[in-house]
Amino acid sequence: MKINSVLNQLMGQRMNGIMNEITNNDLDYQEIVRKSDVYFDELAALQLPEETRLLIDRCISEQNALGSRYGMLAYQLGFTDCKELFLEKTGYGDCYPVSGELRE
């Protein structure tokens, strides 16, 4: 089994499950949600034309996707760094290259 696929499974479990609990308990995250709700209410009160609202929605959605992807890549990088550090410190680094495939 490739290490990268295990890494992706673990990342998916951590990011899609455990992160919900963490964000629910993080005061900074909750403050951002609160501020965002205020801005959405202000935006709705403007009663903009549908075309304008859709454009704003698309812009916000793409920015959210960008931030989400950045976070996932940063998490993968950090996890990979930890894996490499562990392999280096335990002496198994020569057996497991960065690609995740075992050497024979």
TIVEX-667527 format. One record per residue: residue number from 1; x, y, z of N, C-alpha, C in turn. Coordinates in steps of 0.02 Angstrom, whole numbers, padded with zeros to 5 digits. Layout:
% residues N
{nr = NUM | n.px = X | n.py = Y | n.pz = Z | ca.px = X | ca.py = Y | ca.pz = Z | c.px = X | c.py = Y | c.pz = Z}
...
//
This chain:
% residues 104
{nr = 1 | n.px = 00042 | n.py = -00059 | n.pz = 00000 | ca.px = 00000 | ca.py = 00000 | ca.pz = 00000 | c.px = 00044 | c.py = 00062 | c.pz = 00000}
{nr = 2 | n.px = 00027 | n.py = 00110 | n.pz = -00040 | ca.px = 00067 | ca.py = 00171 | ca.pz = -00044 | c.px = 00054 | c.py = 00214 | c.pz = 00017}
{nr = 3 | n.px = 00107 | n.py = 00244 | n.pz = 00043 | ca.px = 00102 | ca.py = 00287 | ca.pz = 00101 | c.px = 00059 | c.py = 00348 | c.pz = 00084}
{nr = 4 | n.px = 00065 | n.py = 00376 | n.pz = 00024 | ca.px = 00027 | ca.py = 00435 | ca.pz = 00006 | c.px = -00048 | c.py = 00423 | c.pz = 00010}
{nr = 5 | n.px = -00071 | n.py = 00363 | n.pz = -00009 | ca.px = -00143 | ca.py = 00350 | ca.pz = -00005 | c.px = -00165 | c.py = 00346 | c.pz = 00068}
{nr = 6 | n.px = -00123 | n.py = 00319 | n.pz = 00111 | ca.px = -00138 | ca.py = 00316 | ca.pz = 00182 | c.px = -00139 | c.py = 00388 | c.pz = 00210}
{nr = 7 | n.px = -00092 | n.py = 00429 | n.pz = 00188 | ca.px = -00090 | ca.py = 00498 | ca.pz = 00209 | c.px = -00154 | c.py = 00534 | c.pz = 00189}
{nr = 8 | n.px = -00177 | n.py = 00523 | n.pz = 00128 | ca.px = -00238 | ca.py = 00555 | ca.pz = 00104 | c.px = -00299 | c.py = 00531 | c.pz = 00144}
{nr = 9 | n.px = -00302 | n.py = 00467 | n.pz = 00161 | ca.px = -00357 | ca.py = 00442 | ca.pz = 00201 | c.px = -00357 | c.py = 00473 | c.pz = 00270}
{nr = 10 | n.px = -00299 | n.py = 00476 | n.pz = 00301 | ca.px = -00294 | ca.py = 00505 | ca.pz = 00368 | c.px = -00311 | c.py = 00579 | c.pz = 00366}
{nr = 11 | n.px = -00285 | n.py = 00615 | n.pz = 00315 | ca.px = -00301 | ca.py = 00686 | ca.pz = 00309 | c.px = -00376 | c.py = 00696 | c.pz = 00300}
{nr = 12 | n.px = -00408 | n.py = 00655 | n.pz = 00259 | ca.px = -00479 | ca.py = 00661 | ca.pz = 00249 | c.px = -00518 | c.py = 00652 | c.pz = 00313}
{nr = 13 | n.px = -00498 | n.py = 00602 | n.pz = 00352 | ca.px = -00531 | ca.py = 00589 | ca.pz = 00416 | c.px = -00522 | c.py = 00648 | c.pz = 00463}
{nr = 14 | n.px = -00462 | n.py = 00673 | n.pz = 00468 | ca.px = -00447 | ca.py = 00727 | ca.pz = 00514 | c.px = -00482 | c.py = 00792 | c.pz = 00493}
{nr = 15 | n.px = -00477 | n.py = 00808 | n.pz = 00428 | ca.px = -00504 | ca.py = 00872 | ca.pz = 00404 | c.px = -00580 | c.py = 00872 | c.pz = 00400}
{nr = 16 | n.px = -00610 | n.py = 00815 | n.pz = 00384 | ca.px = -00682 | ca.py = 00813 | ca.pz = 00374 | c.px = -00721 | c.py = 00793 | c.pz = 00436}
{nr = 17 | n.px = -00688 | n.py = 00769 | n.pz = 00486 | ca.px = -00722 | ca.py = 00747 | ca.pz = 00546 | c.px = -00702 | c.py = 00787 | c.pz = 00607}
{nr = 18 | n.px = -00641 | n.py = 00779 | n.pz = 00626 | ca.px = -00616 | ca.py = 00809 | ca.pz = 00688 | c.px = -00614 | c.py = 00886 | c.pz = 00684}
{nr = 19 | n.px = -00604 | n.py = 00912 | n.pz = 00623 | ca.px = -00601 | ca.py = 00985 | ca.pz = 00616 | c.px = -00666 | c.py = 01019 | c.pz = 00635}
{nr = 20 | n.px = -00723 | n.py = 00986 | n.pz = 00625 | ca.px = -00786 | ca.py = 01015 | ca.pz = 00645 | c.px = -00788 | c.py = 01030 | c.pz = 00720}
{nr = 21 | n.px = -00765 | n.py = 00983 | n.pz = 00759 | ca.px = -00763 | ca.py = 00993 | ca.pz = 00832 | c.px = -00715 | c.py = 01049 | c.pz = 00850}
{nr = 22 | n.px = -00658 | n.py = 01050 | n.pz = 00817 | ca.px = -00607 | ca.py = 01101 | ca.pz = 00832 | c.px = -00634 | c.py = 01171 | c.pz = 00815}
{nr = 23 | n.px = -00664 | n.py = 01179 | n.pz = 00756 | ca.px = -00689 | ca.py = 01245 | ca.pz = 00737 | c.px = -00748 | c.py = 01267 | c.pz = 00781}
{nr = 24 | n.px = -00788 | n.py = 01219 | n.pz = 00804 | ca.px = -00844 | ca.py = 01237 | ca.pz = 00848 | c.px = -00819 | c.py = 01264 | c.pz = 00915}
{nr = 25 | n.px = -00759 | n.py = 01244 | n.pz = 00935 | ca.px = -00733 | ca.py = 01265 | ca.pz = 01000 | c.px = -00680 | c.py = 01321 | c.pz = 00996}
{nr = 26 | n.px = -00663 | n.py = 01342 | n.pz = 00935 | ca.px = -00611 | ca.py = 01393 | ca.pz = 00926 | c.px = -00643 | c.py = 01462 | c.pz = 00926}
{nr = 27 | n.px = -00624 | n.py = 01504 | n.pz = 00974 | ca.px = -00654 | ca.py = 01570 | ca.pz = 00981 | c.px = -00639 | c.py = 01615 | c.pz = 00921}
{nr = 28 | n.px = -00579 | n.py = 01612 | n.pz = 00894 | ca.px = -00561 | ca.py = 01653 | ca.pz = 00836 | c.px = -00604 | c.py = 01633 | c.pz = 00776}
{nr = 29 | n.px = -00611 | n.py = 01569 | n.pz = 00766 | ca.px = -00652 | ca.py = 01545 | ca.pz = 00710 | c.px = -00724 | c.py = 01568 | c.pz = 00718}
{nr = 30 | n.px = -00751 | n.py = 01562 | n.pz = 00778 | ca.px = -00820 | ca.py = 01583 | ca.pz = 00790 | c.px = -00829 | c.py = 01658 | c.pz = 00781}
{nr = 31 | n.px = -00779 | n.py = 01697 | n.pz = 00797 | ca.px = -00782 | ca.py = 01770 | ca.pz = 00785 | c.px = -00784 | c.py = 01786 | c.pz = 00711}
{nr = 32 | n.px = -00745 | n.py = 01750 | n.pz = 00672 | ca.px = -00746 | ca.py = 01759 | ca.pz = 00599 | c.px = -00815 | c.py = 01741 | c.pz = 00571}
{nr = 33 | n.px = -00845 | n.py = 01687 | n.pz = 00596 | ca.px = -00912 | ca.py = 01668 | ca.pz = 00574 | c.px = -00962 | c.py = 01723 | c.pz = 00591}
{nr = 34 | n.px = -00957 | n.py = 01750 | n.pz = 00651 | ca.px = -01002 | ca.py = 01804 | ca.pz = 00673 | c.px = -00996 | c.py = 01865 | c.pz = 00628}
{nr = 35 | n.px = -00934 | n.py = 01886 | n.pz = 00615 | ca.px = -00923 | ca.py = 01944 | ca.pz = 00571 | c.px = -00949 | c.py = 01931 | c.pz = 00501}
{nr = 36 | n.px = -00937 | n.py = 01871 | n.pz = 00476 | ca.px = -00961 | ca.py = 01853 | ca.pz = 00410 | c.px = -01037 | c.py = 01856 | c.pz = 00406}
{nr = 37 | n.px = -01071 | n.py = 01833 | n.pz = 00457 | ca.px = -01144 | ca.py = 01836 | ca.pz = 00459 | c.px = -01169 | c.py = 01908 | c.pz = 00457}
{nr = 38 | n.px = -01135 | n.py = 01952 | n.pz = 00492 | ca.px = -01153 | ca.py = 02023 | ca.pz = 00491 | c.px = -01147 | c.py = 02052 | c.pz = 00420}
{nr = 39 | n.px = -01091 | n.py = 02036 | n.pz = 00387 | ca.px = -01081 | ca.py = 02061 | ca.pz = 00319 | c.px = -01132 | c.py = 02032 | c.pz = 00270}
{nr = 40 | n.px = -01149 | n.py = 01969 | n.pz = 00278 | ca.px = -01199 | ca.py = 01940 | ca.pz = 00234 | c.px = -01267 | c.py = 01973 | c.pz = 00245}
{nr = 41 | n.px = -01284 | n.py = 01988 | n.pz = 00307 | ca.px = -01347 | ca.py = 02023 | ca.pz = 00321 | c.px = -01347 | c.py = 02093 | c.pz = 00289}
{nr = 42 | n.px = -01291 | n.py = 02128 | n.pz = 00295 | ca.px = -01286 | ca.py = 02195 | ca.pz = 00264 | c.px = -01292 | c.py = 02190 | c.pz = 00188}
{nr = 43 | n.px = -01261 | n.py = 02140 | n.pz = 00159 | ca.px = -01264 | ca.py = 02130 | ca.pz = 00087 | c.px = -01336 | c.py = 02115 | c.pz = 00065}
{nr = 44 | n.px = -01370 | n.py = 02072 | n.pz = 00102 | ca.px = -01440 | ca.py = 02056 | ca.pz = 00085 | c.px = -01485 | c.py = 02117 | c.pz = 00090}
{nr = 45 | n.px = -01471 | n.py = 02162 | n.pz = 00137 | ca.px = -01511 | ca.py = 02222 | ca.pz = 00146 | c.px = -01505 | c.py = 02270 | c.pz = 00087}
{nr = 46 | n.px = -01452 | n.py = 02263 | n.pz = 00048 | ca.px = -01443 | ca.py = 02307 | ca.pz = -00010 | c.px = -01492 | c.py = 02291 | c.pz = -00067}
{nr = 47 | n.px = -01521 | n.py = 02231 | n.pz = -00064 | ca.px = -01568 | ca.py = 02209 | ca.pz = -00116 | c.px = -01541 | c.py = 02219 | c.pz = -00186}
{nr = 48 | n.px = -01482 | n.py = 02193 | n.pz = -00197 | ca.px = -01449 | ca.py = 02199 | ca.pz = -00262 | c.px = -01484 | c.py = 02156 | c.pz = -00314}
{nr = 49 | n.px = -01475 | n.py = 02173 | n.pz = -00377 | ca.px = -01504 | ca.py = 02132 | ca.pz = -00431 | c.px = -01474 | c.py = 02061 | c.pz = -00428}
{nr = 50 | n.px = -01513 | n.py = 02013 | n.pz = -00452 | ca.px = -01491 | ca.py = 01943 | ca.pz = -00450 | c.px = -01424 | c.py = 01932 | c.pz = -00484}
{nr = 51 | n.px = -01413 | n.py = 01963 | n.pz = -00540 | ca.px = -01350 | ca.py = 01956 | ca.pz = -00576 | c.px = -01291 | c.py = 01978 | c.pz = -00533}
{nr = 52 | n.px = -01299 | n.py = 02032 | n.pz = -00497 | ca.px = -01246 | ca.py = 02058 | ca.pz = -00453 | c.px = -01235 | c.py = 02010 | c.pz = -00395}
{nr = 53 | n.px = -01290 | n.py = 01986 | n.pz = -00365 | ca.px = -01284 | ca.py = 01939 | ca.pz = -00309 | c.px = -01248 | c.py = 01875 | c.pz = -00331}
{nr = 54 | n.px = -01264 | n.py = 01850 | n.pz = -00391 | ca.px = -01231 | ca.py = 01789 | ca.pz = -00415 | c.px = -01157 | c.py = 01800 | c.pz = -00426}
{nr = 55 | n.px = -01139 | n.py = 01858 | n.pz = -00452 | ca.px = -01068 | ca.py = 01874 | ca.pz = -00463 | c.px = -01031 | c.py = 01876 | c.pz = -00396}
{nr = 56 | n.px = -01061 | n.py = 01908 | n.pz = -00347 | ca.px = -01031 | ca.py = 01912 | ca.pz = -00280 | c.px = -01025 | c.py = 01842 | c.pz = -00251}
{nr = 57 | n.px = -01077 | n.py = 01801 | n.pz = -00259 | ca.px = -01077 | ca.py = 01733 | ca.pz = -00234 | c.px = -01020 | c.py = 01692 | c.pz = -00265}
{nr = 58 | n.px = -01012 | n.py = 01699 | n.pz = -00330 | ca.px = -00959 | ca.py = 01662 | ca.pz = -00364 | c.px = -00890 | c.py = 01685 | c.pz = -00339}
{nr = 59 | n.px = -00881 | n.py = 01749 | n.pz = -00331 | ca.px = -00817 | ca.py = 01775 | ca.pz = -00305 | c.px = -00802 | c.py = 01748 | c.pz = -00236}
{nr = 60 | n.px = -00851 | n.py = 01750 | n.pz = -00192 | ca.px = -00842 | ca.py = 01726 | ca.pz = -00124 | c.px = -00828 | c.py = 01651 | c.pz = -00125}
{nr = 61 | n.px = -00866 | n.py = 01614 | n.pz = -00166 | ca.px = -00857 | ca.py = 01541 | ca.pz = -00169 | c.px = -00787 | c.py = 01523 | c.pz = -00192}
{nr = 62 | n.px = -00761 | n.py = 01557 | n.pz = -00242 | ca.px = -00694 | ca.py = 01543 | ca.pz = -00267 | c.px = -00641 | c.py = 01561 | c.pz = -00216}
{nr = 63 | n.px = -00651 | n.py = 01616 | n.pz = -00180 | ca.px = -00603 | ca.py = 01634 | ca.pz = -00127 | c.px = -00605 | c.py = 01583 | c.pz = -00071}
{nr = 64 | n.px = -00664 | n.py = 01558 | n.pz = -00054 | ca.px = -00669 | ca.py = 01505 | ca.pz = -00003 | c.px = -00634 | c.py = 01442 | c.pz = -00026}
{nr = 65 | n.px = -00644 | n.py = 01424 | n.pz = -00089 | ca.px = -00611 | ca.py = 01364 | ca.pz = -00117 | c.px = -00535 | c.py = 01372 | c.pz = -00116}
{nr = 66 | n.px = -00512 | n.py = 01432 | n.pz = -00132 | ca.px = -00441 | ca.py = 01446 | ca.pz = -00132 | c.px = -00412 | c.py = 01438 | c.pz = -00061}
{nr = 67 | n.px = -00445 | n.py = 01468 | n.pz = -00012 | ca.px = -00422 | ca.py = 01463 | ca.pz = 00057 | c.px = -00424 | c.py = 01391 | c.pz = 00083}
{nr = 68 | n.px = -00477 | n.py = 01355 | n.pz = 00064 | ca.px = -00483 | ca.py = 01285 | ca.pz = 00084 | c.px = -00427 | c.py = 01243 | c.pz = 00055}
{nr = 69 | n.px = -00414 | n.py = 01252 | n.pz = -00009 | ca.px = -00361 | ca.py = 01214 | ca.pz = -00043 | c.px = -00293 | c.py = 01230 | c.pz = -00012}
{nr = 70 | n.px = -00281 | n.py = 01294 | n.pz = 00002 | ca.px = -00218 | ca.py = 01315 | ca.pz = 00033 | c.px = -00210 | c.py = 01279 | c.pz = 00100}
{nr = 71 | n.px = -00263 | n.py = 01277 | n.pz = 00139 | ca.px = -00260 | ca.py = 01244 | ca.pz = 00204 | c.px = -00246 | c.py = 01170 | c.pz = 00198}
{nr = 72 | n.px = -00277 | n.py = 01137 | n.pz = 00150 | ca.px = -00266 | ca.py = 01066 | ca.pz = 00140 | c.px = -00194 | c.py = 01053 | c.pz = 00118}
{nr = 73 | n.px = -00168 | n.py = 01094 | n.pz = 00073 | ca.px = -00098 | ca.py = 01086 | ca.pz = 00051 | c.px = -00050 | c.py = 01098 | c.pz = 00109}
{nr = 74 | n.px = -00064 | n.py = 01148 | n.pz = 00150 | ca.px = -00021 | ca.py = 01162 | ca.pz = 00208 | c.px = -00022 | c.py = 01104 | c.pz = 00257}
{nr = 75 | n.px = -00081 | n.py = 01074 | n.pz = 00267 | ca.px = -00087 | ca.py = 01017 | ca.pz = 00312 | c.px = -00047 | c.py = 00958 | c.pz = 00284}
{nr = 76 | n.px = -00054 | n.py = 00945 | n.pz = 00219 | ca.px = -00016 | ca.py = 00891 | ca.pz = 00188 | c.px = 00059 | c.py = 00902 | c.pz = 00195}
{nr = 77 | n.px = 00081 | n.py = 00963 | n.pz = 00183 | ca.px = 00151 | ca.py = 00979 | ca.pz = 00188 | c.px = 00176 | c.py = 00968 | c.pz = 00259}
{nr = 78 | n.px = 00139 | n.py = 00991 | n.pz = 00308 | ca.px = 00159 | ca.py = 00982 | ca.pz = 00377 | c.px = 00161 | c.py = 00909 | c.pz = 00397}
{nr = 79 | n.px = 00112 | n.py = 00872 | n.pz = 00375 | ca.px = 00109 | ca.py = 00800 | ca.pz = 00391 | c.px = 00167 | c.py = 00764 | c.pz = 00357}
{nr = 80 | n.px = 00181 | n.py = 00781 | n.pz = 00295 | ca.px = 00237 | ca.py = 00750 | ca.pz = 00259 | c.px = 00303 | c.py = 00768 | c.pz = 00293}
{nr = 81 | n.px = 00310 | n.py = 00830 | n.pz = 00315 | ca.px = 00370 | ca.py = 00850 | ca.pz = 00351 | c.px = 00379 | c.py = 00809 | c.pz = 00415}
{nr = 82 | n.px = 00324 | n.py = 00799 | n.pz = 00451 | ca.px = 00328 | ca.py = 00758 | ca.pz = 00512 | c.px = 00347 | c.py = 00686 | c.pz = 00496}
{nr = 83 | n.px = 00319 | n.py = 00660 | n.pz = 00443 | ca.px = 00335 | ca.py = 00591 | ca.pz = 00422 | c.px = 00409 | c.py = 00586 | c.pz = 00406}
{nr = 84 | n.px = 00435 | n.py = 00634 | n.pz = 00368 | ca.px = 00505 | ca.py = 00632 | ca.pz = 00349 | c.px = 00550 | c.py = 00638 | c.pz = 00411}
{nr = 85 | n.px = 00532 | n.py = 00681 | n.pz = 00457 | ca.px = 00570 | ca.py = 00690 | ca.pz = 00519 | c.px = 00570 | c.py = 00625 | c.pz = 00559}
{nr = 86 | n.px = 00512 | n.py = 00594 | n.pz = 00564 | ca.px = 00507 | ca.py = 00531 | ca.pz = 00600 | c.px = 00551 | c.py = 00477 | c.pz = 00568}
{nr = 87 | n.px = 00547 | n.py = 00471 | n.pz = 00501 | ca.px = 00587 | ca.py = 00421 | ca.pz = 00467 | c.px = 00661 | c.py = 00435 | c.pz = 00474}
{nr = 88 | n.px = 00679 | n.py = 00498 | n.pz = 00473 | ca.px = 00750 | ca.py = 00516 | ca.pz = 00481 | c.px = 00775 | c.py = 00499 | c.pz = 00551}
{nr = 89 | n.px = 00735 | n.py = 00515 | n.pz = 00601 | ca.px = 00755 | ca.py = 00504 | ca.pz = 00670 | c.px = 00755 | c.py = 00430 | c.pz = 00690}
{nr = 90 | n.px = 00714 | n.py = 00390 | n.pz = 00657 | ca.px = 00710 | ca.py = 00319 | ca.pz = 00673 | c.px = 00757 | c.py = 00277 | c.pz = 00630}
{nr = 91 | n.px = 00788 | n.py = 00308 | n.pz = 00580 | ca.px = 00834 | ca.py = 00271 | ca.pz = 00537 | c.px = 00802 | c.py = 00234 | c.pz = 00480}
{nr = 92 | n.px = 00737 | n.py = 00245 | n.pz = 00469 | ca.px = 00703 | ca.py = 00212 | ca.pz = 00414 | c.px = 00699 | c.py = 00254 | c.pz = 00351}
{nr = 93 | n.px = 00730 | n.py = 00311 | n.pz = 00351 | ca.px = 00726 | ca.py = 00357 | ca.pz = 00295 | c.px = 00750 | c.py = 00328 | c.pz = 00229}
{nr = 94 | n.px = 00799 | n.py = 00283 | n.pz = 00232 | ca.px = 00826 | ca.py = 00253 | ca.pz = 00170 | c.px = 00776 | c.py = 00204 | c.pz = 00139}
{nr = 95 | n.px = 00730 | n.py = 00177 | n.pz = 00178 | ca.px = 00682 | ca.py = 00128 | ca.pz = 00153 | c.px = 00621 | c.py = 00160 | c.pz = 00121}
{nr = 96 | n.px = 00605 | n.py = 00221 | n.pz = 00140 | ca.px = 00544 | ca.py = 00253 | ca.pz = 00118 | c.px = 00560 | c.py = 00321 | c.pz = 00085}
{nr = 97 | n.px = 00563 | n.py = 00322 | n.pz = 00019 | ca.px = 00576 | ca.py = 00386 | ca.pz = -00014 | c.px = 00515 | c.py = 00432 | c.pz = -00009}
{nr = 98 | n.px = 00524 | n.py = 00495 | n.pz = -00026 | ca.px = 00471 | ca.py = 00545 | ca.pz = -00022 | c.px = 00410 | c.py = 00525 | c.pz = -00063}
{nr = 99 | n.px = 00419 | n.py = 00490 | n.pz = -00118 | ca.px = 00362 | ca.py = 00471 | ca.pz = -00160 | c.px = 00314 | c.py = 00425 | c.pz = -00125}
{nr = 100 | n.px = 00335 | n.py = 00392 | n.pz = -00072 | ca.px = 00291 | ca.py = 00347 | ca.pz = -00035 | c.px = 00293 | c.py = 00275 | c.pz = -00058}
{nr = 101 | n.px = 00334 | n.py = 00260 | n.pz = -00108 | ca.px = 00339 | ca.py = 00191 | ca.pz = -00131 | c.px = 00399 | c.py = 00158 | c.pz = -00099}
{nr = 102 | n.px = 00390 | n.py = 00096 | n.pz = -00079 | ca.px = 00444 | ca.py = 00059 | ca.pz = -00046 | c.px = 00500 | c.py = 00043 | c.pz = -00095}
{nr = 103 | n.px = 00561 | n.py = 00048 | n.pz = -00071 | ca.px = 00618 | ca.py = 00026 | ca.pz = -00111 | c.px = 00631 | c.py = -00048 | c.pz = -00099}
{nr = 104 | n.px = 00654 | n.py = -00082 | n.pz = -00148 | ca.px = 00668 | ca.py = -00153 | ca.pz = -00141 | c.px = 00742 | c.py = -00164 | c.pz = -00136}
//
